[in-house]
Amino acid sequence: MSDAAPSFDISKADWREANAYLTGLQAFIYGFPAIHYTKVRFGMVRQPQGAIDVPLNTLFHFPRLSDHNEQYGGSPMRDAVYSLAWLDLRADPVIVHAPACGDRYVSVQLAEFYSDLFGYAGPSVNDGKAQTALVVGPDWTGGKPAGVDAVYRSPTPCAFLVARVSTPGGDDLAAALSLQQEFRVKPLSNWISHAPTPEVRDVLAPFPPTASLADFRTMNAAMRENPPPTRDEALLRQFAQVGLGPFAKVALDDLDDATWSGLARALEDGPKLLANVALAGGNTKVVNGWFYGDRNWGRMAESGDFLGRASPQCFSGIVEHWIEQSTKLRTFVDADGADLSGENRYALHLSKDEIPKARAFWSITLYDERFNMIDNPIRRYAIGSLSDQLTYNADGSLDIWLQHERPAPEREPNWLPTPKGKFNLFLRTYLPTEEVMHQSYAPPPVRRV
């Protein structure tokens, strides 16, 4: 059977095809994070396709700040060194230790397999002090071991951990990397016995794009590995009627032709829908062309917002913070509503009162259309409060210059190089003030020069 999905008039289509299309589109929205996580994990653990090469339940430390060489999408930040781990909690809980950090921002973000968070460990939630935590799976029934400060329960058997140590780079990078080495991730039994963590790389493989209904096959397998919560059972029972999800009674290969065609159309249109939602910022506040991240980012399923969880949360971010840790704004357009493009020159003028307010730091990072940083001649990918080269105006205001060509020498300290094509800007505030967190802060628009 063919996966091709030409346009059709739904009013004249076979009802089975129309039903499968509508149900399949909803299932794709619901299951996209599990599809995406399966692919990203496979490309880091089983068949490493970039800089990240890491077994399960083991930390991978980036020994540098992220740059254009990372091509995983997800809008990586430039203001911290990352550590990450893919956790498999089915056989054993995992110990996670984060060191004390002083005034530096250090956090450990814990995400279940559908991209929502189930907590933070470490200094950012422990008054800057070290913390040793136990991360357990949904069915674990043991007690808290000696030496463990907190227990975090993942709703899914597999989880994703992202740790951050803030740094502006330069001379400070060595200190951040030294602190990074003090993180620990280890299965509980190996932590107790002081045995090394076994190297396990056997993770679920996504179906190749050449397979028929590939993403739905991947989704079904991912949902069997990481069952969705029982609160969503009514929705999952509906998906099952067209061969999707953990309750499916009919294999995809045994579906009738009309249902098959409807699902193929859903896989054709689903990614386009998520891309459109990401570009629009989802259903959230927009001010001067900047759209806020959703107030429920990192916990979208609590309110049943599966589209917001799929995009922009997972589609353009892989994983997102709770707003208490980081409130974010993104823009794709200038003051006139036109797409940001390296064919033009822009200025972002921040008055003294418009400079973002955060207890840790703020930054503006530039990304291409696939949410990766871009190569540029001065290796500058972000500008923010950690930057020591910024030049402020006499009245305390700040001008940031966005253009492809090198500007005049006096503007170079505040120059953020753009690609030749389209780009977008991501404004991050870490440990934001109430004004930012509750969305009363209004950044100025990006103006074409």
Stockholm file with secondary structure:
# STOCKHOLM 1.0

chainA/1-449         MSDAAPSFDISKADWREANAYLTGLQAFIYGFPAIHYTKVRFGMVRQPQGAIDVPLNTLFHFPRLSDHNEQYGGSPMRDAVYSLAWLDLRADPVIVHAPACGDRYVSVQLAEFYSDLFGYAGPSVNDGKAQTALVVGPDWTGGKPAGVDAVYRSPTPCAFLVARVSTPGGDDLAAALSLQQEFRVKPLSNWISHAPTPEVRDVLAPFPPTASLADFRTMNAAMRENPPPTRDEALLRQFAQVGLGPFAKVALDDLDDATWSGLARALEDGPKLLANVALAGGNTKVVNGWFYGDRNWGRMAESGDFLGRASPQCFSGIVEHWIEQSTKLRTFVDADGADLSGENRYALHLSKDEIPKARAFWSITLYDERFNMIDNPIRRYAIGSLSDQLTYNADGSLDIWLQHERPAPEREPNWLPTPKGKFNLFLRTYLPTEEVMHQSYAPPPVRRV
#=GR chainA/1-449 SS CCCCCCCCCTTTSCHHHHHHHHHHHHHHHHHHHHHHHHHHHHHHTTSCCSSCCCCTTCCEECSSCCCTTCCSCSCCCSSEEEEEEEEECSSSCEEEEECCCTTSCEEEEEEETTSCEEEEESGGGTTTCCEEEEEECTTCCCCCCTTCCEEEECSSSEEEEEEEEECCSGGGHHHHHHHHTTCEEEEHHHHHHTCCCCCCCCCCCCCCTTSTTHHHHHHHHHHHHSCCCGGGHHHHHHHHTTTCSTTCCSCGGGSCHHHHHHHHHHHHHHHHHHHHHHHHTSSSCEETTEEECCTTTTCGGGGTCHHHIIIIIIHHHSSCCCTTTEEEEEECBCTTSCBCBTTSCEEEEECTTTSCCEEEEEEEEEECTTSCCCCCTTCCCEEETTCSSCCBCTTSCEEEEEESSCCCGGGGGGEEECCSSBCEEEEEEEEECHHHHTTCCCCCCCEEC
#=GC SS_cons         CCCCCCCCCTTTSCHHHHHHHHHHHHHHHHHHHHHHHHHHHHHHTTSCCSSCCCCTTCCEECSSCCCTTCCSCSCCCSSEEEEEEEEECSSSCEEEEECCCTTSCEEEEEEETTSCEEEEESGGGTTTCCEEEEEECTTCCCCCCTTCCEEEECSSSEEEEEEEEECCSGGGHHHHHHHHTTCEEEEHHHHHHTCCCCCCCCCCCCCCTTSTTHHHHHHHHHHHHSCCCGGGHHHHHHHHTTTCSTTCCSCGGGSCHHHHHHHHHHHHHHHHHHHHHHHHTSSSCEETTEEECCTTTTCGGGGTCHHHIIIIIIHHHSSCCCTTTEEEEEECBCTTSCBCBTTSCEEEEECTTTSCCEEEEEEEEEECTTSCCCCCTTCCCEEETTCSSCCBCTTSCEEEEEESSCCCGGGGGGEEECCSSBCEEEEEEEEECHHHHTTCCCCCCCEEC
//
